[in-house]
């Protein structure tokens, strides 16, 4: 049985919004390591940008911001028109 992460992210074009230092680290590593409580543990290639608008073609966008910036990030991404936040 596939986990949510494996089933959802296997073929998706993934983008991550984060600080420049996070983007650089993930780019050097060749992707982000994604895990879940059921044992999913894979390195997943993704586009990493500091501007969420640059990820408009991605199927899944992961946002890594401090809690005080969450509302602004969701507002920016909501302009895409197909936002389905999962927290």
Rosetta silent file (secondary structure, phi, psi, omega in degrees, C-alpha in Angstrom):
SEQUENCE: XXXXXXXXXXXXXXXXXXXXXXXXXXXXXXXXXXXXXXXXXXXXXXXXXXXXXXXXXXXXXXXXXXXXXXXXXXXXXXXXXXXXXXX
SCORE:     score description
SCORE:     0.000 S_00000001
   1 L     0.000  131.185  179.208    0.000    0.000    0.000 S_00000001
   2 L   -78.511  148.431  173.940    1.357    3.402   -0.965 S_00000001
   3 L   -81.241  166.961  177.657    1.591    6.214    1.529 S_00000001
   4 H   -56.709  -47.678 -176.666   -0.053    9.561    0.829 S_00000001
   5 H   -60.681  -46.042 -178.348    3.305   11.133    0.050 S_00000001
   6 H   -65.228  -45.944 -179.335    4.360    8.408   -2.347 S_00000001
   7 H   -66.902  -39.149 -176.504    1.044    8.283   -4.168 S_00000001
   8 H   -80.558  -31.886 -171.787    0.614   12.043   -4.397 S_00000001
   9 H  -103.807   -5.225 -176.362    4.150   13.065   -5.176 S_00000001
  10 L   -56.745  -44.824 -176.064    5.359   10.270   -7.449 S_00000001
  11 L  -116.262    1.175 -177.283    4.463   12.052  -10.694 S_00000001
  12 L   -75.045  148.063  169.947    3.704   15.577   -9.511 S_00000001
  13 L   -85.939  115.619 -170.382    5.778   18.579  -10.491 S_00000001
  14 E  -106.551  138.367  174.247    6.764   19.866   -7.050 S_00000001
  15 E  -126.705  149.671  177.704    7.764   23.353   -6.016 S_00000001
  16 E  -128.782  131.943  175.972    8.956   24.628   -2.681 S_00000001
  17 E  -101.517  124.662  179.899    8.798   28.239   -1.506 S_00000001
  18 L  -162.788  179.189  177.559   11.479   29.117    1.005 S_00000001
  19 L   -66.544  158.195 -178.645   14.340   31.390    1.955 S_00000001
  20 H   -56.262  -37.964 -179.521   17.336   31.623   -0.376 S_00000001
  21 H   -65.352  -36.637  177.564   19.467   29.586    2.031 S_00000001
  22 H   -67.592  -44.723  179.705   16.902   26.755    1.979 S_00000001
  23 H   -59.402  -44.761 -179.904   16.707   26.867   -1.821 S_00000001
  24 H   -62.628  -43.618 -178.823   20.499   26.675   -2.116 S_00000001
  25 H   -63.972  -43.611 -179.982   20.749   23.743    0.293 S_00000001
  26 H   -67.597  -38.797  178.257   18.055   21.717   -1.479 S_00000001
  27 H   -62.713  -43.264  178.981   19.576   22.452   -4.876 S_00000001
  28 H   -63.851  -34.451 -177.772   23.002   21.236   -3.673 S_00000001
  29 H   -81.156   -9.395 -178.835   21.434   18.071   -2.249 S_00000001
  30 L    79.348   23.300  179.332   19.623   17.272   -5.498 S_00000001
  31 L   132.860  178.002 -179.876   16.176   17.589   -3.939 S_00000001
  32 E  -103.357  147.041  175.842   14.456   17.465   -0.583 S_00000001
  33 E   -87.493  119.470  178.799   14.178   14.455    1.650 S_00000001
  34 E  -110.070  133.700  178.694   10.526   13.707    2.315 S_00000001
  35 E  -134.569  159.745  169.856    9.423   11.324    5.037 S_00000001
  36 L  -141.217  173.866 -173.976    6.187   10.344    6.706 S_00000001
  37 L   -70.744  -11.256 -179.845    5.216    8.345    9.766 S_00000001
  38 L   -94.951    3.047  176.132    4.511    5.210    7.692 S_00000001
  39 L   108.524   -2.730  176.203    8.078    4.865    6.484 S_00000001
  40 L   -61.874  128.784 -178.895    8.143    6.888    3.261 S_00000001
  41 E  -153.287   94.634 -176.908   11.705    8.176    2.953 S_00000001
  42 E  -139.877  152.473  170.144   12.799    9.471   -0.432 S_00000001
  43 E   -91.160  125.785 -174.341   14.766   12.316   -1.946 S_00000001
  44 E  -118.233  126.921  176.883   12.411   14.155   -4.266 S_00000001
  45 L   -69.605  141.160  178.462   13.485   16.547   -7.006 S_00000001
  46 L  -158.150  156.643  172.751   11.711   19.881   -6.868 S_00000001
  47 E   -82.814  133.608  179.466   11.925   23.445   -8.007 S_00000001
  48 E  -121.646  125.594 -177.766   12.842   25.723   -5.122 S_00000001
  49 E  -137.230  157.630  174.258   12.129   29.435   -5.339 S_00000001
  50 L   -91.142  -16.864 -179.967   11.858   32.399   -3.014 S_00000001
  51 L  -110.394  115.222 -177.368    8.947   33.835   -5.046 S_00000001
  52 H   -60.453  -27.842 -179.506    5.783   31.702   -5.048 S_00000001
  53 H   -62.995  -29.921 -179.781    4.629   33.187   -8.353 S_00000001
  54 H   -67.668  -12.637 -177.943    7.605   31.487  -10.053 S_00000001
  55 H  -104.610   22.875 -173.346    6.067   28.113   -9.174 S_00000001
  56 L   -63.925  -19.948 -179.687    2.756   28.680  -10.928 S_00000001
  57 L   -91.685   -3.892 -177.998    3.197   25.625  -13.169 S_00000001
  58 L   -76.143  148.989  176.580    3.798   23.187  -10.302 S_00000001
  59 L   -78.371  -37.023 -178.030    1.194   20.605   -9.283 S_00000001
  60 E  -129.829  132.311  176.036    2.182   20.754   -5.608 S_00000001
  61 E  -122.255  123.245  177.880    3.733   23.724   -3.807 S_00000001
  62 E  -100.137  129.670 -177.447    5.282   23.241   -0.383 S_00000001
  63 E  -112.016  127.437  177.227    5.616   26.425    1.663 S_00000001
  64 L  -120.332   96.648  179.487    8.186   26.764    4.414 S_00000001
  65 L  -134.330  163.083  173.286    7.659   30.014    6.272 S_00000001
  66 L   -69.510  153.233 -174.309    7.573   31.185    9.853 S_00000001
  67 H   -57.523  -30.862  179.537    4.065   31.113   11.316 S_00000001
  68 H   -69.643  -17.123 -179.689    3.827   34.911   11.211 S_00000001
  69 H  -102.249    0.581 -176.038    4.275   34.785    7.410 S_00000001
  70 H   -60.657  -47.592 -177.773    1.763   32.010    6.712 S_00000001
  71 H   -59.405  -42.706  179.893   -1.177   34.300    5.895 S_00000001
  72 H   -65.128  -40.978  179.700    0.890   36.314    3.412 S_00000001
  73 H   -64.067  -43.583  179.556    2.180   33.148    1.710 S_00000001
  74 H   -65.079  -40.879  178.045   -1.338   31.712    1.381 S_00000001
  75 H   -58.620  -45.794 -179.755   -2.605   35.042    0.037 S_00000001
  76 H   -63.875  -46.122 -179.191    0.112   35.079   -2.616 S_00000001
  77 H   -69.935  -27.812 -178.746   -0.468   31.465   -3.627 S_00000001
  78 H   -62.812  -21.235  177.177   -4.256   31.909   -3.668 S_00000001
  79 L   -62.874  -18.481  176.888   -3.843   34.024   -6.789 S_00000001
  80 L   -66.647  -29.093  178.021   -3.254   30.742   -8.599 S_00000001
  81 L    89.663   -6.209 -178.113   -6.938   29.969   -8.135 S_00000001
  82 L  -130.589   32.007 -176.520   -6.477   26.296   -7.236 S_00000001
  83 L   -73.613  130.111  175.524   -5.032   26.460   -3.751 S_00000001
  84 L  -132.473   85.530 -175.782   -5.874   23.592   -1.427 S_00000001
  85 L   -67.958  140.988  174.852   -3.885   24.159    1.776 S_00000001
  86 L  -126.210  125.872 -179.746   -2.950   21.208    3.969 S_00000001
  87 L  -118.364    0.000    0.000   -1.567   21.914    7.415 S_00000001
